[in-house]
C-alpha cells in the first residue's frame, strides 16, 4: 500500500501527513514559527472537513498554526 498524504518542506521545517488520516494540503510560513495550514478535502466525508492530522519537524520553541479549510458549519473548529 502506498501512503497517501504529503511531505512538505517549508524553510527548515518539515510537515508530514503521509500516514493514515493525514490531511494537510499546503503550508505557508507567515512569520517566525507562525504557519498557515490549508487542509486537503476529506476523502469519505460528504458533509465537509472536520478533521486535521499532521506532524512537524524542526520547530524550536513555541509555534502557532492557523488551520484553514473547515467546511462543516457546526464544527468544533469553526
Order of alpha helices (4+ residues) and beta strands (2+ residues): beta-beta-beta-beta-beta-beta
